[in-house]
Amino acid sequence: MCCRGGSRRSVVTVVPTRRFLPLPTTGYPFDVGSLPLSPDTLPSDTEFLSIDDVADRLGVSTNRVRTLIRDHHLLAVSHDGYPAIPALFVDEDGVAKHFYGLVAVLIDGGYTRDEVMEWLFTEQEDLGLHPAAALHTDFAREVIRRAQAQAF
């Protein structure tokens, strides 16, 4: 078939330039899809919230909670095969005060997500409680100061 001026239309073939490799579905790190989760090595008495529970408490969608986890504004573990957020990270006003900053200091200081989770639930003998619980007390500033000193 000819077009105006006697030229023929050419067919453009699109060739993909990128190859996508399949992602591992099991093993470390315990990711659910693209959701980064730490292994559940927390104390047995730790109370957990599901992503739906956290979304209800924060008044946001579950997708927003997943984004907070991906961006390290919240940390989660793989608890019984499901993503779970320790209840200490959320209070009646939303995410615990100073939590964002505390996690940012530790991650910027070279800690991995798993090491941050371990540090948050390791009891500080002189405080008598672990840093995640101390965020809800008058020791919150002391916890942040210690995180700054340890991370750098």
N, C-alpha and C positions, 0 to 999 in steps of 0.2 A: 504494500500500500504506500502510496506517495502522499506526502503532505504538501502544503503550499511551498513552492520554490523547488520542488522535486527532491527534497531531502527525506530520508527515512528516519523514523524515530528509533532511537536505540534503547535497548533494555539494559537497565543498570542492575547489576547483581551485587548485593550486599554480602560481604564476607566478614564473619565475626573475627575481631582481632583479639579478643580476650577469651581465655579458657577458664572455666570455673571448676575448681577441684571440689570433690565432695568433702564436707566437713565431718570430722569424727563425731559419732553420736554417743560414745561412751568414754569413760576414763576421766582423767584429770586434765584440766580443771573441770569441776562439776558444773558444766554449763547446760542450761535448758534453752535450746535454740541459741539465741544470742545473749541470753541473760547470764551474767557472771555470778556464780554462786560459790561460796566457800564450803569446804567440807564441814559437816556438823561435828565439831570437836568441842563444843561448848559444854559448860556444866549441865548435868542432868536436870537440875531444877530450873533451867532457863525457860521462860514462857515465850512462846512464839505466836506471831500473827501471820495470817495468810495475806497474799497480795490484796485480795478483796477486802479484808478487815482493815488494812492500812489505808486503802483507797477511801473507805467509808469514814475513817477517823480524820483523814486529811481533807475530805470533801472534794476529791479529784477522781479522775478515771483510773482504771487499772493500768492503762497504757502509760499514764503519767507516772505511776509508781514504778513501772518497769524502766522508764527513762531515768528516774532518780537512781535506781539501782545500777543501770549501765553507766551513768555519769559519776558514780561513787558518792552520791549525796545520801544514799542509803546503802547499807550492806545487808546481804541476805545469805542464807545457808541453804543447802539441800538437806531438808529434814524429812525423813521417811519418803524420799523421792520427789518431794514437792518444794518449791521455793518458799522460804519462811523468813520473816524478819523478826529479830528479837524485840519483844514488847518494850524493852527499855529504851529503844531508839525513838519511840513515839510516845508523846504524852497527850493530855487533853487539849493542848494548844497547837498540836501538830508535831513536827519533828522536834526532838529534844533540843533545847537551846544549847548552843555551842557545838552541836554534833557535826554540822557541816564543816565548820572550821577545824575541829579536832581531826576529822578524817583527812581533810585537805593537808594539814600540817604533816601528818604521818606519811601520807602517800607522796607528797612533795619531798619529804625527807628520805625517800628510798624504800619505805615499807611496801610490801605487796598487800593486796586486799586481804589475803589469808592471814598475814602477819598482823595487820591492823585489827582484824577480828580477834585474834588470839590475845593481843595486847589489851584490848578493851575488856576482856573477860578474865584476865590474870589479876588475882587479888594483890593489892598493894598493902603490904603488912602494916605500914605506919598509918595508913588511912583506915584500915579495917574493912575495906570493900574494894571491888574492882572498878576501874574507871567508868564503865558503862553505867553502873549504879551511882557513882559519884557525880555524874552530870546532873542528877536530880537533887543534889545537896549543895551546901555552901562550899564544897571542895571542888566545884566545877572549874574555877580559875586555876587551882593548883594542878588539876589534871591536865589542862591545856599547857601550863608552864612545863610540866614534866614531859609532855609529848614533844614540845619544842626542843627541850634539852636532849632528849633521846634520839630524835629524828636527825639531828645535825651534828 
